[in-house]
Amino acid sequence: MFKIPVGDILASYTGDSKKFSFSGEIFDGYMEDIVFKKPLEFKIELIALDDGVEAIFENLETQVLYEDKVHKVKIGNFERTWKKDIDPGFDGDDVYPIDIRSMTIDLAPVLREEIIMACHEL
């Protein structure tokens, strides 16, 4: 559901970008520990890097059931990076791998992490 093709932006010049928006229902069971009670909405800008893609998420909003509590989630901006080759000693935890075979990035793990962190902040 959240696998985004990035082959075209990787083939483009560094700094090239594309903007998308998402607004939709997330079916029960998509994320095993989160139940979406309201549609998930966010905007994202993908920016070509020399060795990957930077994603800037904007205005993520939803309402979820997490740990037996309903949480209204509203997150301003956050960023993540996906790379073709990850150096564990250098890149850190906020860098994700690009699936080279399908030339896609998977947003689901990032969305799950941010939603869970927002639930714990409330």
C-alpha positions as CSV (number, residue, x, y, z in Angstrom):
1,M,0.0,0.0,0.0
2,F,2.8,2.4,0.8
3,K,5.5,1.1,-1.6
4,I,6.4,4.1,-3.8
5,P,8.3,3.7,-7.2
6,V,11.4,5.8,-7.2
7,G,13.3,4.6,-10.3
8,D,12.5,7.7,-12.3
9,I,13.6,10.1,-9.6
10,L,16.8,8.1,-9.0
11,A,17.5,8.3,-12.7
12,S,17.0,12.1,-12.6
13,Y,19.4,14.8,-11.4
14,T,20.3,15.4,-7.8
15,G,17.8,17.8,-6.3
16,D,14.9,16.9,-8.6
17,S,11.7,16.4,-6.6
18,K,8.2,15.1,-6.8
19,K,5.3,15.9,-4.5
20,F,2.4,13.5,-3.6
21,S,-0.5,13.5,-1.1
22,F,-2.3,10.6,0.5
23,S,-5.7,10.6,2.0
24,G,-7.5,7.3,2.6
25,E,-8.8,4.6,4.9
26,I,-6.3,2.0,6.2
27,F,-7.8,-1.4,6.6
28,D,-7.7,-3.3,9.9
29,G,-4.7,-5.5,10.2
30,Y,-2.5,-3.5,7.8
31,M,-0.3,-2.6,10.8
32,E,-0.7,-5.4,13.4
33,D,-0.6,-3.2,16.5
34,I,-2.4,-0.1,15.2
35,V,-6.1,0.2,14.1
36,F,-6.9,3.3,12.1
37,K,-10.1,4.9,13.3
38,K,-10.0,7.8,10.8
39,P,-8.4,8.2,7.3
40,L,-4.7,8.7,7.2
41,E,-3.7,12.0,5.5
42,F,-0.2,13.4,4.7
43,K,1.8,15.1,2.0
44,I,5.3,13.9,0.9
45,E,8.0,15.4,-1.2
46,L,10.7,13.0,-2.6
47,I,14.0,14.6,-3.4
48,A,16.7,12.9,-5.5
49,L,20.1,12.5,-3.7
50,D,23.3,11.3,-5.3
51,D,22.9,7.9,-3.7
52,G,19.2,7.7,-2.8
53,V,16.0,9.6,-1.9
54,E,15.1,12.1,0.8
55,A,11.5,12.2,1.9
56,I,9.9,15.1,3.6
57,F,6.6,14.3,5.2
58,E,4.1,17.1,6.0
59,N,1.0,17.4,8.0
60,L,0.3,13.7,8.9
61,E,-3.1,13.4,10.5
62,T,-5.2,10.4,11.6
63,Q,-6.9,8.8,14.6
64,V,-5.7,5.4,15.8
65,L,-6.3,2.8,18.4
66,Y,-3.0,1.8,19.9
67,E,-2.4,0.0,23.2
68,D,-6.1,0.0,23.9
69,K,-6.4,3.8,23.7
70,V,-7.7,6.0,21.0
71,H,-5.1,8.7,20.0
72,K,-5.5,11.7,17.7
73,V,-2.3,11.9,15.8
74,K,-1.1,15.2,14.3
75,I,2.5,15.5,13.1
76,G,4.0,18.5,11.4
77,N,7.1,17.7,9.4
78,F,9.6,14.9,9.5
79,E,12.2,13.5,7.2
80,R,13.7,10.2,6.3
81,T,16.3,8.9,3.8
82,W,16.4,5.8,1.6
83,K,19.7,4.8,0.0
84,K,20.8,2.2,-2.5
85,D,23.7,1.1,-0.2
86,I,23.5,1.6,3.5
87,D,26.6,1.9,5.6
88,P,25.5,0.8,9.2
89,G,28.5,2.6,10.8
90,F,27.7,5.9,9.1
91,D,24.1,6.1,8.1
92,G,22.3,5.5,11.4
93,D,18.7,4.4,12.2
94,D,16.8,6.9,10.1
95,V,18.2,5.6,6.8
96,Y,16.2,2.8,5.0
97,P,17.1,0.6,2.0
98,I,15.8,1.1,-1.5
99,D,14.4,-2.1,-2.9
100,I,16.7,-2.2,-5.9
101,R,14.8,-5.1,-7.7
102,S,11.5,-3.2,-7.8
103,M,13.1,0.3,-7.4
104,T,10.6,1.2,-4.6
105,I,10.7,2.6,-1.1
106,D,8.4,1.4,1.6
107,L,6.8,4.2,3.7
108,A,4.9,1.8,6.0
109,P,7.7,1.3,8.6
110,V,8.3,5.0,8.8
111,L,4.6,5.8,9.2
112,R,4.3,3.2,11.9
113,E,7.3,4.6,13.9
114,E,6.1,8.1,13.7
115,I,2.5,7.2,14.7
116,I,3.7,5.2,17.7
117,M,6.0,8.0,18.8
118,A,3.2,10.5,18.5
119,C,0.9,8.2,20.6
120,H,3.5,8.1,23.4
121,E,3.9,11.9,23.3
122,L,0.2,12.6,24.0
